[in-house]
């Protein structure tokens, strides 16, 4: 039998999510994504009905809403059943009709994506796309949670953007000139992500990786420097995937030549995009600060694979060794998620072991939190809250211990400090060390905006205290 999933089906899916203690997705959660029309035809049993409802749920972050009319759909999903006689031929017959609808939409300037899901998809596999080239995707019954990633990739292959009403370069062209509030400023160079970590919504809400032109970035950086900015932090959802000519390393070297721009940082990075050229820049470019935020998320290869991180704990550790060989004084920061679905005690212990081996100057750590529509939200083995709480406390205790040790190691050293603002106490200024630590110093206001040698006298968990070197005072 044929059971089109209509608006009530989506409502039932939302009700199911609420009973499970989860938040159903609505259009507002997909940021600026335009509403797209989704048609799902379900063949066979009630299990397939349930699967279709969940497909509608996981596609909501891409801006899809249900329609009863396949001819006007942006995405058509046939959720198939292999039990009934001649089930496969029925699917091919249906695909023949949908192919005509897809051609008609193309003539009108509109795209249609066709996906075959369910048991016929599992049994036939690539044969479906061979027999009916109009099909864009084939997804088995155990893989429909991957639909957002597969559809996002299909759209990108056609040059479409799912989550923006206009191209990012148009956005930057339309923005007014910057008016920096101090001597440090952020500068966006890259947006979006193609990594599709299973816990993350960025590839769906921000779209694919996109990089600004180097000349545009340099012009903005020069404008900031002319207005008194001494330090810029280059921003991107996956900033070291910057794809301008020569990559992020070439961009850093280009910006380092700007007069008055004395410090460069960047965040956030992915281990997969930490290439030799960027590591060399840390060794050779004085303006590039000795601080690197390089998230690893977990120390268990099993968990890293489930997260779709595409690196191992060992490869991450070896990467850190290469970076430290190039810049021995570099401070490493990271991100960690505990309680990811399927994480067992041994997996968590592997994370603790990685932290001990790397040694972090600072880090951010979180309990895993379900993000509706992401593959991880539907994974089995969701970790109990009390277990995740206990693991987070143990991890944070170790990270705090390392951060305090790193800060304490600065005592007695002289560090160049960029003074950014007045402190809480009269006659006090607060600046920033090369390692991104706040430094509190008694100093006159004329030091604001200057980079000054400071002898570090004491360290706290989140900051340092020191005194001006005599020649600076």
N, C-alpha and C positions, 0 to 999 in steps of 0.2 A: 504494500500500500504506500501511497505517497502522502507525506504529511508536511506541508509547508509550515515553517516556523514563523509565526507572525509576532506582532507586538506583545501578545499575551505570553508567548514563550519567553521573551526577554524579561517580562515581569516576573515569571516563575523563577527564572534564573536568579534575578535579584533577590527574590524571597528566599531562595535556597541559600544564597550567600549570607543573608542576614541571620538565618538560623544557625549558620556555621560561625557566626561572630565576625564576618567580614563585611567590608563596605563595597556595595555594588558601584560600578563605574558609571558616571554620567558624562555628558558631552563636555561639561565644564572642566572635567579632570584632564581633558586632552589639550588644554591650553588653547592655542589658536587654530587647531586643526579644523578644516572645513568639514561640514557634515557630508558623509558619503553614504551611499545606499547599499545595503547588504541583503542579498536574497539567499536563503538556505532552503534546499529541498532535502527532506529526510526520507530515506527508504527503510522499511523494516520495523525493528523492535523498539520498545520503549527505551532501551539502553541508547539507541541511536538518537532518540528524541532528547535524552539528557545530554548526550555529547554535543548535539547541535546547539542546545541552550548555552553550554559552556563555551562553544566556539564564538557565539555572539558576545559573550562576556569578555573573552580574551581579545576580541577585535575592537572593543569599544575605545581603548586608548588611542587607536589610530583614527578615531572620528567616525566610525561606521554606525549607522542606525538602520533598523530593519525596514524592509519594503516587501510588499506582496507581489510586486511586478518585476520579473526577471529582465524584461526588455529595457528597463530603466535603471538597472542595478550597476553600480561600479564594481561590485564583487559578487560573483555567483559561486556558491559552494554546493556541490552535490555530495551529501553524506550517505554513502552507499551501504547496501547489505548484500552479502554473498550467499545467503541461505536459500532464497527463492529460486526456482527454476528460471533459467535464461536471464538471471539478474544482470550479468555483465552486458548482454546485448541491449537490455533496457537502458543501461547507463549510456552506452554508445549512441543509442537512438536519441536520448535526451540531449546529449552533447552536440549532435548534429543540428538540433533546433537552436541550441544556445549559441552555436557558432554563427548562425545567421544573425542572431541578435547582436553579437559582438561586432560583426561586420557592419551592421546598420549603425551602431553607435560610433564606430570608427569613421564612417562617412560623414557623420554629424559632428565630428571633432571631439568625441568623448571616448575614453578608454574603458574597457571592461577586462577584469581579471577573472579567470575561470580556475577554480580549484576542485579537485576530486578528492574526497576524504572517505574514511571508513574502510570496510572490509574488502570491497572491490579494489580500492586503491592499494591495500596491503597485498592482495593476491596478484594484481596485474603489474603494479609498479610502473617502470618506464614504458611498458608496452602501451599504456594509455596515451602517453604523449606521442608515441610513435604513430599510433592509429589515428589520433585526433590532435594534430599540432596546435589547435586553438587552445588546448589546455595549458595553463601556465604553471600549475602546481599540483603535485600528487602527495597526499598526506595520509599516512596510516592511522588507525584508531588509537595507537599509543603515542602519537606525535602531534596531535592537534594543538597542544600547548605551544608548539613552535610556529603556528600560523602567523602571529604578528611579525616575527623575524623574517619568515619566508616572504610574506606580502610586502614588507618594507623593502626587502632586497629586490623583489620584482618591480616595484614602483621606481626604485632608484635606477634600475637597469634601463628603464624607459625615460630617465631624466626628470622624474616627477619628485616633488617635495610633498610629504604628507602633513607636516605640522607647521607650515608657514604660509601666510597669505601672499608673501612676495619673497623674492630671493634675498639672502642675507646681505649681499653687497649693496642692494638697494637700501636696506635699512641703515647701513653705515653711511652711505652717501647722504641720506636724509637727516641724519642726526646733526644738531648744532655743534659748534666748536666747543671743546671742553673748557671748563673753568675749574681747574684743580683747587681743592680746599687746603692743600698742604704741599709738603716737599716729596711725598710719595704718592703714586697713582697707579691704578690698574689700567691695563691696555688689552682689550680683547683681540686676539689674533686668529682664533679658530673656534668653531662651534660644531656641535653634534658629535656623534660617535657611531662607529661601525662595528664595535666589538661585541655587542649583544650579550653582555653578562646577564645571566638568567635572573638576577635579583633586581635589575636596573631598568627604569622606564625611559632613560635619556634617549636611546635610539628611536623610540616611538614619539616622544614629545618634542624632541629637538631635531630629529631627522639625522641624515647622514653627515659624515665629516665634511666640513667646508672650511676653506682657509682664505683669509683676506690677502690681497695683493701686497707684496713687500713694500712697494712704493707708498701705498696708502698708510700702512703701519708706520713707516719711517716718517711720513709727513706729520702724523698725529704725535709721534714721539718727539719730533723736533719742536712742535708747537708746545707740548708740555714742558720741555726743557727751557724754552724761551720764557715760560711763565713761572720758572723757579723750581720745577720738579727735578729732584736729584736721583730718584729711584723709581723704576717702573717694574711692575709684576705683570708678565705676559700671561694672559688667561685663555683657557680653552677647556671644554669638557674633556678633551684628550689632547692636551696642548702639544705634546711631543710627536703627535701625528701631523703636525703642521706641514702642509704640502706645497708651500711656496717654493720658489727656486732655491735649491740647496737645503731645504728643510729648516728645522728650527735652529740648528747650529749656524747656518749661514745668516739667518735673521738676527741671531744674537750678536754675531760679529759685526753685522751692518749697523745695528743700533749702538753698539759699543763705541763706534766712531763719532757719535754725536757729542759735540762739546757741551759740557755741563751735566750730561747724563752719566752719573758715576756708578750706578748700581743697577743690575738687571737680575730679576728672578723670574721663575715661571711655575705655573701650577694649573691643572693637575695632570700627572703623567701616567702612562701605562708601561709596564715592563717590556711589552712587545715592541714598543717604538723607541726604546732607549738605544740608539745606534752609536757606532764608533765615532762618528763625527761630533755628536753631541757630548759624548764622554770626553773627547779631545778638547772641546770648547771649555769644559770645566777646568782642564789643566792649563789652557793657554790664554783665556780671556779674563783679564784682571777684573773687569766690571761684573762678570758673572759670579754671583755670590756663592759661597761654599755651603749651600743648603739645597737639599733635594727632597721633595715630597714624592715618594714612589710607592703607591699602595700595593700591597700584596694580598690582603683580605683574609688569607688563611695559610696555615703551614702544612695542611694535609693535601696530598696530591689527589685523593679521592674527592675531597670537597672542592678543590680548585677545578677539577674536571666538571663536576656538577654545576659549578658557577660559570663554566665556559670561559675561564680566564686564559686558556691557551698558553700557559706556562706552568712549570712545576716549582715546588719549593727549592729544589736543587738549582734549577736554572736561575731563579731569583737570587739565591745566595751567591752564585758565581758572578752574576751581573753586579751585585754590590761590591764584590771583591775587585772587579775591573774598574769600577768607578772610584773606589778608594785608592787603587794603585795610581790612577791618574791625578786624583786630588786627595791626598791623605787626610787633610783636616776637614773634609766635608761632613756636614751633619745630615743624617738621614732621618726622614719623617715617613710615617706610613698610615694606612687605614686598615682596620680589622673588623670583621663581622664574626660574631660568635652565635652559635645556635642555628646555623644554616641547616635546612632540611637534610636529614641523614647524618648529621655530625654526631659521632660517638665520642666516648671519653678519649679513646686513642687518637682520634683526629684532633681534638682540642689540645691534647698533650703535644702533638706535633706542632701546633701553632705556638705554644709556649716555648718549645725548643727552638723554633725559627727565631723568635724574638730574642732569646738568649744568645743565639749565634750571631745575629746581625748587630744588635745593640742600637737602640733608637734614641735620638736626641729629643724627639717628641712624637706623638702619634694620636690618632683619633680612633676610638673603638666603640662599637655599637652592638646591640642585640639585633639579630636578623628581624626585619619587619616585613610582613607580606605587602607587596605592591600589586594591587589587582591588575590582572592582565599580563603579568610577567610569568615566564615559565616556572620560576621557583615557587610561585604562590600555589601551584597545583601539584607540587612534588609530594610524594609520600615521605613519611618520617619527620613531620614537623616536630621540632623540639619543644618540650614543655617549658613554660615560662620560668618556673622556679629553677630548672636546670640551666637555662640560658643566663638567668640572673647570677647564679653562683659562678658560672664560667666567666662572665664579664667582670665580676669583682676580682677574680684571681688574675685575669689578664691585665686589668687596669692597675692592680697593685704592682705587677712586674714592670709595666710601662712607666709608672710614676717613679719607681725606684731608678730606672734607667735615666729618665729625664733629670731627676735630681742629681744623679752622679755626673751627667754631662754638664749641667750648670755649675756644679761644685768644682769641676775640673778647670773652669775658666778663672777661678780666683787666683790672683797673683799675676795674671796675664794682662797685657795692654792690648785692647781691641779698638779698632776704628768704629766710632759710634756716630750715626746720623741722627742729630737732634731734630725731633719732629713736633713737639708740643710742650706746653708747660705741665709740670707735675702737680700733684695734689697739695704739696707743701710750698710755702713761699720760698722763692729762690731755687726751686728745683725744676729741672728739665727732664723729659723722658725721651730717650732715643732708641735706636734699633741697632743691634749688633749684626755682624755679617751672618750670624746663625739664626736670625729672626727672633732673638730674645729681646724683651724690653729691658732697658738699662736706665736706672734712676741715678741722677747725678746732680749735685749742687753746682749750678752754673748760671752765668748771666744770660739774659734774653738774647743778647747779640750772637749767641752761639746757635740759635735756631736756624735750621737750614744748612748748617755746616757739618762736615764729617771731621770728628775730632778724636785724637787718641785719649782713651780713658783706661785708667788702671782699675781692674776689677778687684773689689775688696771683699765682697760677700755674694752669696747666691741663695735664692729661694727657689721654690718649685717652679714658678712661672716667670721669674725675672732675676736680674742682676742689679747690684749696686756698686758704684765706683766713684772715683775722683778724677778730675782733669789732670793730665800730666802738666807739670809746672810750666813748660814752654807754651802750652796751649792756653793756660789761664791768663 
